[in-house]
Amino acid sequence: MKKSPIILTALSLILLFGLYFGGRTVPAKTNTAHSENDGHNHAAEKIDFKKDILAQAKGKLTPEQSQRITALENSVIRGDVNEQQIHVYHQLARFWKDSAKLFEPYAYYTAEASKLENSEKSLTFAARLFLERLMATSEPAMQTWLASNAKVLLENALKINPANDSSKIGLGACYIFGNISSNPMEGILPVREVVERNPGNVYGQMVLGLGGKKSGQYDKAIERFLAVLKAEPTNVEAVFHIAESYDLKGDKANAIVYYEKAKQMVNIPEAKEELNKRIIELRK
């Protein structure tokens, strides 16, 4: 089988998850892959934010930007009250997002501010930044760093509101996709519990579908993505993943059907072109 589906998934994630930034800022630490259903914990080499991410990010700054970031970092150290530190962390986050346009430092400082604010809203917002990037990242070390950060935020959010199903599902996703546990069911079971109680929970069905697809359980993945479409008939992300799941299992006819559906649902020329290429390949 040709590798076009991998390209399509990457493209669909970029288009559909609404990520702020595109470039990679941290090199891969290992090429070890993790499947949540293989019964092993393939631990990726640990990423250190200051050494591996922040130092590299600072190397891309202009002299003026370097002076600005140094002044802000010194303000954090001098901040003697919670509100001052929160304010500076937000300034740091905005700098890395708007001026430097680098995702990882932006997410990190947003998370630091949310921990001090300790509100469910701020914690879950920061967690979703890490989770969205986690779902679009294939590097094991980065997956673990993203999942570990999201996990802390979501655990804190659940202390505030233990009944938040979205936080439970997000925490499950950390375990399923983040290489942070030797027991994959630790993440799958809580998500299943939410979905069994509420089959119309699109977020939960999507996470289980992506987990099934990642582990090669394409029929189960398709079932989950179809449940998403039942709740949201225009969910183009689910259509993409159904098409690719059929493609990966070798069902060309159904893959073409859903690639065609996806082609009709997207308005971005590059996406339509990639979809059309894959449909032509499958028809040969």
C-alpha positions as CSV (number, residue, x, y, z in Angstrom):
1,M,0.0,0.0,0.0
2,K,1.2,3.5,-0.8
3,K,1.8,6.0,2.0
4,S,-0.6,8.7,0.9
5,P,-3.0,8.1,3.8
6,I,-0.3,9.3,6.2
7,I,-0.1,12.5,4.3
8,L,-3.8,12.9,4.3
9,T,-4.0,12.4,8.1
10,A,-1.3,15.0,8.7
11,L,-3.1,17.4,6.4
12,S,-6.4,16.8,8.0
13,L,-5.1,17.4,11.5
14,I,-3.4,20.6,10.4
15,L,-6.7,21.8,8.8
16,L,-9.1,20.6,11.4
17,F,-7.5,20.9,14.8
18,G,-6.8,24.6,14.4
19,L,-3.2,24.6,15.7
20,Y,-1.5,27.9,16.1
21,F,1.9,27.0,14.8
22,G,3.3,24.6,12.2
23,G,7.0,24.1,12.6
24,R,8.8,21.6,14.8
25,T,10.9,23.3,17.5
26,V,12.2,20.2,19.3
27,P,14.1,17.3,17.5
28,A,12.9,13.7,17.9
29,K,14.6,12.0,20.9
30,T,13.8,8.5,19.8
31,N,12.2,6.5,17.0
32,T,10.4,4.1,19.4
33,A,6.7,3.9,18.6
34,H,4.0,3.1,21.1
35,S,0.7,1.3,20.6
36,E,-1.7,1.6,23.5
37,N,-2.8,-2.0,23.1
38,D,0.6,-3.8,22.9
39,G,1.0,-4.2,26.7
40,H,4.4,-2.4,26.9
41,N,5.5,1.0,28.0
42,H,7.8,2.3,25.4
43,A,9.2,5.2,27.3
44,A,10.6,8.0,25.2
45,E,13.6,10.0,26.3
46,K,12.5,12.7,28.6
47,I,12.4,16.3,27.2
48,D,13.5,19.1,29.6
49,F,11.7,22.3,28.8
50,K,14.5,24.7,29.6
51,K,17.3,22.7,28.0
52,D,15.6,21.1,25.1
53,I,12.8,23.6,24.1
54,L,13.4,27.0,25.6
55,A,17.1,27.2,24.8
56,Q,16.5,26.2,21.2
57,A,13.6,28.6,20.9
58,K,15.7,31.5,22.3
59,G,18.3,30.7,19.6
60,K,15.8,31.9,17.0
61,L,15.2,35.3,18.5
62,T,16.5,38.6,17.4
63,P,18.6,40.7,19.8
64,E,15.7,42.9,20.6
65,Q,13.4,39.9,21.3
66,S,16.1,38.3,23.5
67,Q,16.3,41.5,25.6
68,R,12.5,41.5,25.9
69,I,12.3,37.8,27.0
70,T,15.1,38.3,29.5
71,A,13.3,41.2,31.1
72,L,10.1,39.2,31.3
73,E,11.9,36.2,32.9
74,N,13.5,38.4,35.5
75,S,10.0,39.8,36.3
76,V,8.8,36.3,37.1
77,I,11.7,35.8,39.5
78,R,11.0,39.2,41.2
79,G,7.2,38.7,41.4
80,D,6.4,38.3,45.0
81,V,2.7,37.8,44.7
82,N,0.6,35.4,42.8
83,E,-1.1,38.0,40.6
84,Q,2.2,39.4,39.5
85,Q,3.5,36.1,38.5
86,I,0.3,35.2,36.6
87,H,0.5,38.5,34.7
88,V,4.1,37.9,33.7
89,Y,3.4,34.3,32.6
90,H,0.6,35.6,30.4
91,Q,3.0,38.2,28.9
92,L,5.5,35.4,28.2
93,A,2.9,33.3,26.6
94,R,1.7,36.1,24.4
95,F,5.3,36.9,23.4
96,W,6.0,33.3,22.3
97,K,2.7,33.1,20.4
98,D,2.5,36.5,18.8
99,S,6.1,37.7,18.4
100,A,8.2,34.5,18.2
101,K,5.3,32.3,16.8
102,L,6.6,29.2,18.6
103,F,4.1,26.8,20.1
104,E,5.8,24.9,22.9
105,P,6.9,28.0,25.0
106,Y,3.5,29.5,24.4
107,A,1.7,26.4,25.7
108,Y,4.2,26.0,28.6
109,Y,3.7,29.6,30.0
110,T,0.0,29.5,29.5
111,A,0.0,26.3,31.6
112,E,2.2,27.9,34.3
113,A,-0.3,30.8,34.5
114,S,-3.3,28.4,34.7
115,K,-1.7,26.5,37.6
116,L,-1.4,29.7,39.6
117,E,-4.9,30.8,38.7
118,N,-6.2,27.3,39.5
119,S,-9.6,27.7,37.8
120,E,-11.3,25.0,35.8
121,K,-11.6,27.2,32.8
122,S,-7.9,28.2,32.7
123,L,-6.6,24.7,33.4
124,T,-8.8,23.0,30.7
125,F,-7.9,25.7,28.2
126,A,-4.2,25.1,28.7
127,A,-4.6,21.3,28.7
128,R,-6.4,21.5,25.3
129,L,-3.4,23.3,23.8
130,F,-1.2,20.3,24.7
131,L,-3.8,17.7,23.7
132,E,-4.4,19.2,20.3
133,R,-0.7,19.2,19.5
134,L,-0.4,15.7,21.0
135,M,-2.9,14.4,18.5
136,A,-0.9,15.9,15.6
137,T,2.5,14.7,16.8
138,S,4.3,11.5,15.9
139,E,7.6,11.9,17.9
140,P,7.5,9.8,21.0
141,A,9.5,12.2,23.1
142,M,7.3,15.1,22.2
143,Q,4.2,13.0,22.7
144,T,5.3,12.2,26.3
145,W,6.1,15.9,27.1
146,L,2.8,17.1,25.7
147,A,0.8,14.4,27.5
148,S,2.6,14.8,30.8
149,N,1.8,18.5,30.8
150,A,-1.8,18.0,29.9
151,K,-2.2,15.3,32.5
152,V,-1.1,17.6,35.4
153,L,-3.5,20.3,34.2
154,L,-6.5,17.9,33.8
155,E,-5.9,16.3,37.1
156,N,-6.0,19.7,38.8
157,A,-9.1,20.6,36.8
158,L,-10.8,17.3,37.9
159,K,-10.1,18.2,41.6
160,I,-12.2,21.3,41.0
161,N,-14.9,19.6,39.0
162,P,-14.8,15.7,39.2
163,A,-17.9,15.4,37.0
164,N,-16.4,17.1,33.9
165,D,-16.5,14.4,31.2
166,S,-14.4,16.3,28.8
167,S,-11.6,16.5,31.4
168,K,-11.9,12.7,32.0
169,I,-11.7,12.0,28.3
170,G,-8.7,14.4,27.9
171,L,-6.9,12.6,30.7
172,G,-7.6,9.3,29.1
173,A,-6.2,10.6,25.8
174,C,-3.0,11.5,27.7
175,Y,-2.5,7.8,28.6
176,I,-3.6,6.5,25.2
177,F,-1.4,8.7,23.1
178,G,1.3,9.9,25.4
179,N,3.5,6.9,26.2
180,I,3.1,7.6,29.9
181,S,1.8,4.3,31.2
182,S,2.5,0.6,30.8
183,N,-1.2,-0.1,31.2
184,P,-3.1,1.4,28.2
185,M,-6.5,0.5,29.8
186,E,-5.7,3.1,32.4
187,G,-6.6,5.6,29.7
188,I,-9.2,3.7,27.7
189,L,-11.5,2.6,30.5
190,P,-12.4,6.1,31.7
191,V,-13.2,7.2,28.2
192,R,-15.3,4.1,27.6
193,E,-17.2,4.8,30.8
194,V,-18.2,8.2,29.6
195,V,-19.1,7.0,26.1
196,E,-21.2,4.1,27.4
197,R,-23.1,6.5,29.5
198,N,-23.4,9.0,26.7
199,P,-22.9,7.5,23.2
200,G,-23.4,10.9,21.7
201,N,-20.2,12.3,23.3
202,V,-18.3,13.2,20.2
203,Y,-15.0,13.9,21.9
204,G,-15.0,10.5,23.6
205,Q,-16.0,8.6,20.5
206,M,-13.3,10.4,18.5
207,V,-10.6,9.6,21.1
208,L,-11.5,5.9,21.1
209,G,-11.6,5.9,17.3
210,L,-8.2,7.4,17.1
211,G,-6.9,4.9,19.7
212,G,-8.3,2.0,17.7
213,K,-6.9,3.4,14.5
214,K,-3.5,3.8,16.0
215,S,-3.4,0.2,17.3
216,G,-4.6,-1.2,14.0
217,Q,-8.1,-2.1,15.1
218,Y,-9.6,-0.5,12.1
219,D,-13.1,-2.0,12.3
220,K,-13.5,-0.7,15.9
221,A,-12.1,2.6,14.9
222,I,-14.6,2.9,12.0
223,E,-17.4,2.1,14.4
224,R,-16.4,5.0,16.7
225,F,-16.0,7.4,13.8
226,L,-19.4,6.4,12.5
227,A,-20.8,7.2,15.9
228,V,-19.3,10.7,15.6
229,L,-21.0,11.1,12.2
230,K,-24.3,10.0,13.7
231,A,-24.1,12.8,16.2
232,E,-22.4,15.3,13.8
233,P,-23.1,14.4,10.1
234,T,-20.9,17.2,8.9
235,N,-17.8,16.3,11.0
236,V,-15.2,16.2,8.2
237,E,-12.5,15.0,10.6
238,A,-14.5,11.8,11.2
239,V,-15.0,11.3,7.5
240,F,-11.2,11.6,6.9
241,H,-10.5,9.0,9.5
242,I,-13.1,6.6,8.3
243,A,-11.7,6.9,4.8
244,E,-8.1,6.3,6.0
245,S,-9.2,3.4,8.3
246,Y,-10.8,1.6,5.3
247,D,-7.7,2.4,3.2
248,L,-5.3,1.0,5.8
249,K,-7.3,-2.2,6.2
250,G,-7.3,-2.6,2.4
251,D,-11.0,-1.9,1.7
252,K,-10.5,0.2,-1.4
253,A,-14.1,0.6,-2.3
254,N,-15.2,2.0,1.0
255,A,-12.1,4.1,1.2
256,I,-12.9,5.8,-2.1
257,V,-16.5,6.4,-0.9
258,Y,-15.4,8.3,2.1
259,Y,-12.5,10.1,0.4
260,E,-15.0,11.3,-2.1
261,K,-17.2,12.5,0.8
262,A,-14.3,14.3,2.4
263,K,-13.4,15.9,-0.9
264,Q,-16.9,17.4,-1.1
265,M,-16.7,18.7,2.4
266,V,-13.4,20.6,2.3
267,N,-12.9,24.0,0.6
268,I,-9.1,24.0,0.8
269,P,-7.5,23.4,-2.7
270,E,-4.5,21.5,-1.3
271,A,-6.7,19.1,0.7
272,K,-8.9,18.4,-2.3
273,E,-5.8,17.8,-4.4
274,E,-4.3,15.3,-2.0
275,L,-7.7,13.5,-1.7
276,N,-8.1,13.3,-5.4
277,K,-4.6,11.8,-5.8
278,R,-5.4,9.1,-3.3
279,I,-8.7,8.3,-5.0
280,I,-6.9,7.9,-8.3
281,E,-4.3,5.7,-6.8
282,L,-7.0,3.4,-5.2
283,R,-8.8,3.1,-8.5
284,K,-5.8,1.8,-10.4
